[in-house]
Amino acid sequence: MKKLTLLLFSLMALSIQAQTYNEYEMSFDNRVHHEARIKVTFSNLENKVLEVRMSRSSPGRYAVHEFAKNVYSVRATDGQGNELPVTRPNPHQWDVANHDGTVHFEYTLFANRAGGTYSGIDELHAHLNIPATFVWARNLGHRPVRVKFNLPQGANWKVATQLKDLGNNTFEAMDTYYFMDSPIEIADLHMRERMVDGQNVRLALHTQATDEEVDAYFEEVMGIVEQQRAVFGGLPAYDYGEYTFLSCYMPNASGDGMEHRNSTFVVSGKPLSRPLGSTSMGTISHEFFHSWNVERIRPASLEPFGFEDANMSGELWFAEGFTSYYTNLFRARSGSITAEQYVNGLGGAVSYVMNAPGREYFNPIEMSYRAPFVDAASSIDPDNNANIFISYYTYGSVLGLALDMSLRSMDNGKNLDDYMKHVWETHGKPEIPYSVRDLQARLAEYAGEKFATDFFNRFIFNSEMPDYVGLFKQMGVNFENPSPNNPTLNAFVRVNDGVGQLAQNAIVGTPLYNAGIEKEDHILSIAGTSLSEFKGRNVDDLIADKKPGDVIEVEIERWGNKMTKQVTIAASQNMRTSWDNSANSAAQARREDWLKKK
């Protein structure tokens, strides 16, 4: 049997060696101007037009991004070096005909936004999100990929990525999809690593911080890793036995985080400084949790992931929202923040979702469907998202919180941690994609049919709100309005040069909305005070001597015409959470079990 096994492995190795690779080479001679030169060789081609594409979407994103706009100086030659005609059937594609079975496709890439979605190239680093960097060819996605980086002499750059390292700054991916899902940081990197469950967890950090600061950062990262591992009973089986945090804290970086199968980008333009919680530990926690929830516990709607258009998913309230719920909970459990800090920070999101008019328009599934319009997608025409949209990150996070508190309040050992572990065992570990109905079925298996049906029918398929006041009380947390009689306009008004304007559309049901005042209006005075005399930050200061129900005058100018609006003042509805020092013993016990280190 042992000889047969060795023979099979040998045959598999020979098969891989015999495959035709799509081969990439990248050079950085003009990096000071944010340019790289890239050459791709497609060989052993059929006698057909080669269709070369630039992606329009990227793993971890849910909207269209036009990466082709930064590709230029395109040139194609055959295996003998002869120039080949290149035509453009659409803005994202180059067709190459009359080749001899080999095409060398070359282009210049401009890259000047080092974040989770885009790429950035300069004298300090090459920060590469693959769909924003490399072209690919239709019908050749099954082929393995090799990419070689010609690093600048004297730069002391190292390459960090989840790709398989072949040596000599050359890396391999099993196919185009894996390549597209494998970000790369090339810089003078601080490297740290630790073995966990027989797998290597690495930190590749680009920063100007000291070794001592990097060490402290790594320890805080590993504290979060250990708490997440404890929920699922172990790490996922990472490809090549390794997970890499690709972190960049440089002035030339753009703040972002982006999950991938065996790595994540965590990027900030701020320096790496204490306290670390002020930099990126929330992002670290969120993106690492994705290595379970999203990357392996995966919505069927994201499979197969399309690089030519956006995937629409109705499960983002769970994939992103439940991940957001856990983001700071793991920080509290690991000691990155205190338990009381965590509790005191919960109320803002819950209050926002409770008061948001968007729930009158869409449920959490439908909010998820809107991701292609809001996930860093850009357009110049105005929208009404301030009224009709609630982020599936925030909406899902408060539903995850409610589900966790509801399960824990049963006092039968149930909790969201174990439900997530059940979903992991049934969908994540075997990598079986799920639907919303699958999540409901898993909850029924875990907590009972009646509980699951009630939760999904009320809060997922509809837009009802759980009883947060009662649930928080069961967990030893106060949830109350600290200033229920405070007068408010419930509006964020920016004042510049003595003129105020709403920062977003007037929110349905608020005083200014009910009075017929909109974002384009110039607000000249409030309750008799000219905004030219106002030096504060919050216009509610101008009505501090009023009470809810009072009617004031607001003078505006709309398209050159001055008018006065009668505005009825509202009462503050901002709910906040706080640690309940007088909670009964049962609530204290639930709170302790919820927040303690695992």
N, C-alpha and C positions, 0 to 999 in steps of 0.2 A: 504493500500500500504506500509506504514512504517513497519508494522508487517511482510509483505511478504519479504521486503528488508532485514530486520534483520534475517529472517529465511534463506534466500539465503546465506548471509554472514556466518552464523553459519554452514551451510552445507559445504561451501567452506573451512572453517577452519577445520572442521572435516575431509574433504577429504585430505587436506594437512597433517594433523596429521597422517592419516592412510597410507600415502605413505611410501615406503621403502627408507631409506636414504643410500647413500654411505658416510661412516663415516671415517674421517681422524683425526689422532692425531700426533702432532709433538713435539719433545723434543730436547733440545739444550745442552746436557751434555758435549759434546766434541766440543763446539763452538770455543774454542781457536785454534783448528786445522781445522776450517771451515767445520765441519761435523754436520749433524742433523740426528736423527733417526725418521723415519716416519712409521706409521702403518695405513693401510687402511682396513676397514672391508666392504666386499661386502656380503650381506645376501639375503635370499629369492631368491636364484639362481635356474635356471632350471638345469636339469641333463645334462649339456653340459660343454665342456671345457671353462674355464674362460680365456678370452684373455685380458691381462693387457698390456697397452701401455704407453710409454713415448712419448710426443709430438715431432714433428720435425719442427714445425713452431709455431709462436706466434703472437697474435693480435697486429697490428701495424707494423709488419715486413712482408716482401714480399719474403724472401728467406728461404731456409732450414737451420735449426740449429740442430745439433745432441746432444740434451740434454741427451740422454740415456747414454752418455759416463761417466757421473758423478754419475751413480747409481750402487751400488754394495752391497755386503753382503745381498743378497735377500733371504728371507725365507717365506714360506707359510704354514699355518696350517688350519685345519678345525675347526668347531664349538666346537669340543671336545679337541682341542689342539694337534691333531695328525699331524705329519709332512706330507706334501703333495709334490708330485713330481712337479718340475718346469722345463719346457723345453723352448728352445729358437728357435722359427722358423725364426727369423730375429733379427738384432741388436737392434731393438726398442721394442721388445715384449717378454713377459713371459706368457707361457700357463700353466694353473693350472688345473689338471684333478683329478678325483676320490674324489671330495669334497662332503660334506653332505648338500649342500645348503648354506653353509657359508664358506667364505675364508677370513682369516686374512693375509694380504700381507704386509710384513715388508721389509724395505730396509734402507741403509745409503745413504745420499745425500752429495756430496762434492760441496761446493758453495763458490767461492772466486772472483766473479766479480759483484759488486753491481752497476748495471746499469739499463737501460730500458729493456733489453732483457734477461739478466741472473740474477742469484741470488748471494747474498753475505751473509755469516754468519761468525760472529766473536764475540769477547767479547763485542763489542759496539752495535751491532744491528743484526737483521735478516731482510735482504732486499730481498723480495721474488717476483719474477716474476713467476706466477703459472705454466705455461707450462714447465719452467725450474726446477720446484720443485716437482710437484706431478704427480704421475701416474694416469691413468684412465682406465676404462674397456670398451671395445667395447660392443655395444648394451645396455649399461646401462646409456648412456648420458642423457636420459630424466629424470632420477631420481634426486630429490633434494640432496644437499650436505651439510653436516655439518663438520666443521673443528675446532678442539680444540688445543690450543697452551699451552703447559706446560712451562711457563716462568721461567727463572732462578731466584732463590731466591736472593733477595737483589740487583737485577739489575735495578729496577725501570723502567722496560720496559712497554710500553703501545702498544696496537695494533691499527693501523690505516688502514682502508680499506673501499671500497665501499660495501662490503658484509654486510648483515643484522646482527646486533649485538644481540646475544641471551643472553649475560651476561656470566660471569665466563670464559672470554677469548675464547668463543665459537661463531662461526659465521656460517651463512647459505647462500647458493646460491640456486637459483631456479632450476638449472640444471648444467651439467658439462660445457657447453659453457659459462655460466655466471661466473662460478667459474674460468675457464681458463682466463677470461677477467678481473679479479679482483686482481690487485697487492696488496701487503701488505708490510707495513713498521712497524717493531717492534723495538722500541728503547726508550730511554729516550727523549720523544718528547716535543717540544714546540707546543702547540695547540692554534690556533686562529680561530674564526668563525664569520660570519655575515649573517644575513637574507637578501635575495634579492628576490623580487617577491614571498615571502612566502616560499622560499627554503633556505636551509642552505649551504653556501659556506664555506668550512673548509680548513685550512692550517695545515698540520701535518709536522712539520719541525724538522729534525734531524741535529743539528748544535752545534758548540761550541760558537756561537755568544751570545751576551748579549740580554736581553729582549728588550732593546731599539732598537737594530738592527733588531730583529725579527719583532717588531712593524712596523718599517719603511719598511721592506720587504713586510709585509702583506698589508700595505697601497698601495704600488706600484702595487702589484698583483691585488688588488681590483680596482685600477684605470683602468687597462687593462680589467678586467671583465666588468666594467660598459661600456666601449667603445664598446666592442663586443656585449654586450646585446643591445646597442642602435641601431646597424645595423639591428638586427633581430626583434626588438620590444619586447624582453623578453628572458629569459633563456629557454633552453629545459626543458621538464618535466623529471627531474632526478628521477631514481628509488629510492624509500624511501625518496624522497624530499631532496636529499643531493648530493653535489659534493665535492670531496676531492683532494686537491693538496698534493701529497706525495713527499715532497722535502727533499733531503738529501745532505748536504754540509759537507762532512767529508773526511779526508785524505785517508780513506779506501774505497772511492767510485770512480766509473768510470763515466766520463761525458757522459750524455745521456738524452734523453727525450722520453717518450712513452705515447701515448694517449690510453685511455680506455673509456668505455661507460659513466661512472660517476666519473672518477678520472684520474689522470695522474701521472706518475713518472717524476720528474725533478731532475736530479742527477749531482753532480759535486764534484771533488776532491779538488776544490779550496775553500777557506774560504768565508763565507758570509760577504762581506765588501763593503763599499761605494767606488765608486758609484755602485749602484746595477746593473746598466746596464752592468757592466763589468762581472757580474756573469751569471744570467740566465733569465733575463726578456724577451729576445727574445724567449727562449725555453718555458717559461710560456705562452707567447702570442700565439705561434704556437700550442702548445698542447691543450690549452683551446679552441682555434678556432675549433679544431677537434671535440669537443663535438657537434658541428653542422655539420661541413664539414668532413666527413668520418664516424663518429659514427652513424649519423642519415641521413644526405645527403650521401647515401652510394652507391658505385658502385655495380651493380648487379654481376660483376665479383668476388667480395669478398664474395658473399653469395652462399651457406653456406660456412663459413670459414673452411678450412680444416686443421686439426692438424697433418695429416699424410704426407702432402706434401705442397708445396708452391702454393698459388693462383696466377695466372697470370692475371694482370689487365692492360687494355689499357687506364684507366682513371686517372692514378696517376698524370699526368700533371695538372689535375684539383684538385684532392683530396689532393695531397701534394703541388703541385706547386702554386695554387691559395692561399692555406693556407700560403705558404711562402711569397707570395706577401703581404698579410695582416699582417704578423708577426711584422715588424717594423713600418708599417703604424699605427697600434694601439698603439705602443709605442709613436709615435709622437703625436697622438691625445690625449693620456692620460698624456703627459708631461714627460714620462720616458726618452725620448730624445727630442731635439728641432726639430722643423719642418725643419730648415736649415740642421741640421745633417742628417735627414732622406733623404732629397733631394740630398745632396752631396754624399750619399752612394749608390744611385741607379745606377749610370753609370757603375760601374765595372761589374755587372752581365749582363747588356744589352750588353756592349762591348764584353764580353766573348762569349755570345751566338751568336752575329753577326759574330764574327771572327772564331768560332769553326768549324772545318771541319766535325764534326759529322752530321751537317744538310744535308750533301751530301749523307748520308747513311740512316738516319731514320728521320721520322717525330715525333712529340710529342707522338703520340699513340704508335709508335714502340719503342721509348725510354722507355716508361712505361713498355712495355713487357720485357725489359731487367732487371727489378728489381730483379728477382731471382738470377741473376748473380752478382749483385753489392751491394745489401742491406745488408751490413755486412756479405756477403757470403764469405767464404774463400776457396781458392784453391792455389796450388803452381805453376801451369803452367802459364806462362806469357799470357797476353791478349793485345789487341790493343785498349782498351777503351779510351786512351788519344786521339785517332783519330776518333773513331766511336761513342762515347757515350757522351751525354750531360745529366747531372743529370736532371731528371724530376722535381726535386725541383726547380732548377735554371731556366730551360727552361720554366716550367709552371709559375714561378713567373714573368718573364718578359712578358709573354703573358697576364697574369692577369693585369699587369701594362698597357700594350698596350690597352687592352679592356676597362679598366677604363678610360684612357685618351681619347680614341676614343668616348666613350659614353658621357663623360663630354664636349667634344668639339662640340657636336651637339647643345649645348645651349638650350636644351628643358627639362632640369631637369633629364635627364638620367644619371645613374652612376652604377658602379659595385656593390655598396652596395645594391641597390634596385633590381638588377638582382639576387644577392645571396639570398636576402629575398624572391624573387619570386620562386627560386629553393627550398628554405626552405619550403615555403607554399605548394608547389606541390609535393615535394618528401620527404623532411626531416621530417616535422611535422607528416604526415601520415605514414612515414617510408616505402615509396615505392622506391625500388632501381632503379637506373638510368643507362642508357647507354650513349655513346657519342652522339648518335642521339637524345636522350632525352634532353641533354644539348643544342644542337642546336635548338631543337623545343622550349625550354623555352626562348632562346634568341630571336627567331623569334617572340614569343608572346610579349616579353618585348620591343624589339627595332625594329621590322619589319623583314619581310622575307628576303628582299634584303640584309640588313645589316648582318643578321645572316649567310646567305648562303655565302656571300663574306668572312666573318671572318673565318668560319670553312673551307671552300674550300682552302683558301690561307695559313692559319696559323696552322690549326689542321690536316687536311688530307694531307697537303703538308708542306713544310719547308720554305716557304717564310718568310721574316722579315718585320714587319710593318715599316712605316716611323717614326722612333723614333725622328729624329731631328725635324721634323715638329710637331709631337705630343707633345714633350716636350716644344717646343716654345709656343704652345697653352696653356700650363699650367704654363707659367712663369718660365721655367727652361731652362738653357743652356745645350746643349749636344754637345760637341766638343772635338777635339783632342788638348790638350794643347801644345803638342810638335810634330807637324806633320812632321818635318824634322829631328827628332832625329834618329841617326843610331841605329840599333838593330839587334841582332841575333835571337830574339824572342825565347829564350831558357833559361831554368833554369838549369844551370850547377853547380853541387856541386864539390868543389875543396877540396881534402883531400891529404895531404902529397905531394903537388905539382902536383897532377894528377886530371884532371877534368873528370866528367862523367855526361851525361844527367840524370836528376832525373826521367824522363819518356821517353817513345818512342819519337823519333823525330816527330814533328807535321807536318802534310802534308802542303806543301807550304812554310815552313819556310826556312831560309838560310841553316841551317845545314841539313835538310831533302833533299833539292834540291842538296846539295853537296854530298849526300850519306853517311852521318855520322849518326850512330845509338847509342842507349843507351849503348850497350856493349863496345863501343870504349873508349879507354883511350885518353883523349885530353891532349896533352903535351904542345902546345903553340898556341897562337892566335895572328895573325898580328905581328909576330916576337917576342912576349913577352912570355917567358917561364912561365908556371903556377906555377913553383916552386918559382918564384919571386912575384907572385900575392898575395896581402894581402887583397883585397877588397871582397865584397859580390856578386857583379853583374859583370859578365864578359863583359857586355856592356861598362864598364868603359875602357876596353882595346881598344875600337874602337871609343872613344869619339871624336877623332880628324878626323874621317872619315865622309863620307856622304853617304846617301842611293845610291846604285848603284855601289859603289866602290867594287873592288874585293880584298880580302885578302887571305893569306895562313893560314890554320889551320893544324897543325901537329898532327897526331893521331897514336896510336898503336892499332892494331887489331889482337888479338890472336898471339902476338909475332912479328908481322910484322909492321914496321914503314912505314907510308905513309903521303903524303901531299895532302890536298884537297883545291881546289879553291872555296872560299865561297863569294857569292855576298851579300853585306849588304842590309838589308831591311829598310824601314821607319816605325817608330812606328805607330801603328794603335789603340792605347789605347784611347778610348773615355771616357770622364768623364762628370758628371753632376755638375751643380752649380746653385745657386740661382740667378735668373736674376733680378737684381735691376732696370733694365730699361724696364721691361716688360710693355706692354700696359695695360690699365685699365681692359679690358676684361680678359686677361690672369691672371692678379693679382686676379680678382674676382674668376676665376675658381680655382686657387691655394689655395685661402683662404677657399673656400667651401670644397675642397678636403682634406685639412690637419687640419681643425679646430676641436676642441673638440665637440662631438655630445651630 
